[in-house]
Amino acid sequence: MTAPLVVVGDVLLDVDLVGRSERMSPEAPVPVVSDIAERRRPGGAGLASWLAAQASDRRVVLVAPLADDDAAHEVSDLLTRASGLEILAVPWRGSTPVKTRIRVGDHPVARLDSGGATGIVGPLPTRVLEVLAGAAAILVCDYGRGAVAAGPLREAVATAAATVPVIWDPHPKGSAPVFGCALVTPNEAELIGMATAAGHSRMSPASGSDRAGRTNAELTRKMARHWQARAVSVTQGERGAMLCLGDNVPLVVSGQRLTAHDTCGAGDSYAAAAALAIADGCLPSEAVIRAVQAANRFVSTGGASTVDCDCATPASARADSGQPLRSRTENRPGEHSTVVATGGCFDLLHAGHIATLQAARALGDTLVVLLNSDASVRRLKGPDRPLQSEHDRARVLLALECVDDVVIFEEDTPATALRRLQPDVWAKGGDYTGADLPEAAVVAEWSGEAVIVPYLAGRSTSALVELAAKDPSR
């Protein structure tokens, strides 16, 4: 049997109260939120384990102190719906933290915290010790609630670190990682706070635009030695992450500019992806690259607010693209924003493609490209196409400023993808002028509009392929 990824740490219950606001309160300068919908999901180590179970076919085991209260029972019930996830509860006398966020659309307005009383972690069941010893990797999600601050659970993780790679995701109110971690994943604020607490003052940064990066690298190396960690990666929001291995030159993995207003859960997504990669035998550098990509996808598609344990899907049943489709009413930059979609193979990106994409983006606030999968392109263009894989084609498109998202679809036409996305506008290049767009009837189902946008004549991937294949001696 494949060794599991074991997630250890503090479990929380997250509650979102999502509504709309059209006026300010006459009693105080605060918005009046109405038409409220409630969403409930696991938080902390619970969210990290759920994300890991959804992202991989590897078995995931959550080891966590669970209180005997309604919030803990609800978290356990939510998590048991996730395929491949096993929960091993450790006796605990505290109370489960509950974080209630009030949102207007995707904008956070306020947060209400309750619960979270500290308590003593009880003796570990034998099964917990066995699972830790036989893990492919151990991810510790320290939310500062005492799970790994001291006592038997911390001691068990410290013992396992001698033979099992431990990935430690710290918290400002949490404890220091155990010695010998394979990877520690603080964000910038956590790194600076923990370095200050350890007596390492921030060094004078070098001049120029890279001053923050150099300062972080210096602190990261110091803390890696302080923790006796093999590697430390510092997450930097939209700037991505920096990985330090000993005194080597740091690896910097760029992030992605996002329009999201809430990054809740991004750190859990990053840590879960890094832990899964290390469990699969990846190097820390490979793990950090995967983790940055996973966190970017997570935030760009709505973040923790889109987590729905009732709709958990086994990894084996998901599309390879890793790009979930978004509802036309969710994750938009604004209440009345316009979503535009276009589609195609985009095998070799050329000036004609750029003209069409820029014209389509000008029609709205968000442009989503529906991209034919490799199998779809082969059926449409022949066995020699595509020239580039679907993931490479998607990456090139996402690098364009005019493209906000890419969705890969497997069918011969984007009809199914369109029905799931339901954009306001479907745009195609002007080579369709004078002909009916096949997708026009589809977008009409939700009162969407199909339009033709300008293109540059004479540009095509086929022409580029023919030109590249010509014998230069002729």
Residue, then its C-alpha position, 0 to 999 in steps of 0.5 A: m500500500t502507498a504510504p500516506l501523507v499525514v497532516v498534523g495540526d490545529v483544526l478550525l471551523d470556518v463559516d462564511l456569511v455571504g450577502r450583498s450590500e446596497r447601502m450604508s447603515p444609518e446607525a454607523p458607517v458600516p454596510v448593511v448586508s442582506d440576502i445572506a447565504e451561509r457556507r461552512r468548511p474545515g479550516g486550519a489543518g482540516l483545510a490543508s488535509w482536504l485540499a491534499a485529498q482533493a489534489s492527489d490519489r495518495r491517501v491522506v491521514l489527518v492527525a489532530p486534537l479534536a475537542d468534544d464540541d459541536a464545531a469539532h463534530e461538524v468539521s469531522d463530518l465535513l472531512t469524512r466526505a472527502s475521498g481518501l481522507e482518514i481522521l485520527a483524533v487525539p484527545w484534547r480538552g480545549s474548544t474548537p476555534v470558529k472563524t465567521r467571516i462576513r463578506v459582500g460578494d468576494h469582499p471581506v467585511a468583518r470576522l467574528d472569532s469564537g471558541g479556541a480555548t487552550g487545553i492539554v493534548g492527551p496521550l497518543p493512540t498507538r495508531v497515530l504513532e504507527v501512521l507517523a512512522g510509516a508516512a511518505a511525508i508529514l505536513v504540520c499546520d501550526y495555527g498556534r492553538g497548541a497542537v504541536a506546541a509541546g507534549p506527546l504530539r510534538e515529540a512524536v513528530a520530532t522523532a519521525a523527522a529523523t526518517v520521514p520528511v516533515i514540512w512545517d507550515p508555521h503561524p505567528k502565534g505558533s511554536a518553532p518547527v522541530f529540528g530537522c524539517a525537510l522544508v519550513t514554509p513561513n510567509e514574509a511576516e512570519l519569517i521576520g517575526m520568528a527571526t526577531a523572537a529568535g534574536h536575529s535582527r533584520m540586516s540592512p538591505a542592499s540598495g536597489s529593487d531587490r533589497a527585500g529579496r536579499t534581506n529575506a534570503e539573509l534571514t532565511r539562511k539564518m533561520a534555516r540554521h537556527w531550525q536545523a532545517r534542510a530547506v526554507s521557502v518564504t512565500q511572498g504573495e503575488r511575488g511567489a516564493m523564495l527557496c533557500l538551501g543552505d548557503n546556495v543562491p536562492l531559488v525565486v519562483s514568480g507568482q501571478r498577478l491576481t484580481a482576487h480580494d481574499t487570499c484566505g487558504a492560500g498558505d494551506s494550498y501552498a503547504a499541501a501542494a509542497a507536502l504532496a510533491i515531497a511525498d512523491g519524491c520531488l526535490p524541494s525546488e520542484a516542490v516549491i514550483r508546484a506549490v506556487q502554481a497550486a496557490n495561484r490556481f487556488v486564489s484565482t478560482g475563488g480560494a477557500s470560499t469555493v471549498d464545498c465538501d459536498c462536491a468533493t471530487p476524487a483526483s482520478a476523476r478530475a481533468d488534467s488541466g487543474q483549471p476549474l471552471r468558474s460560474r458566471t456569478e462567482n469570483r468576478p472582479g465586481e458586482h456588474s462585471t462582464v465576462v468574455a470568453t473565446g476559444g481555440c487551439f492556440d498551437l503556435l501563438h501568432a499576431g492574429h491570435i494576439a489581435t483577436l484576444q486583445a479585441a475580445r478582452a476590450l469587450g469586458d472585464t474578464l477574458v477566459v480562453l477555452l482551450n482545446s485539449d491535446a486529444s481534441v486538437r488531434r481529432l480536429k487537426g490530425p495526428d501531427r498536432p498539436l505542436q505544443s502540449e495543452h499545459d504549455r499552450a495554457r501557460v503561454l496564454l496566461a502570460l498575456e496581459c489580456v488573458d485572465d484565465v484559461v480552461i482546457f476542455e476535452e470535447d470537440t467543441p466548447a459547448t459544454a465548457l460554455r454552459r458551465l462558465q456561462p459568459d456574457v459574451w462569446a467572441k471569435g476572430g473575424d474569419y467567421t464574418g458572414a457565417d453563423l457562429p456554431e456557439a451562438a445558440v449555446v450562449a443564447e440559452w442564458s441571454g449571452e451574446a455572440v460577436i465577431v472581433p477583428y483579426l489579422a488576415g493571412r496569419s495562421t498556425s498551419a501557414l507557420v508550420e508549412l513555412a518552417a517545414k520548407d527546405p531552405s536550400r530551394 
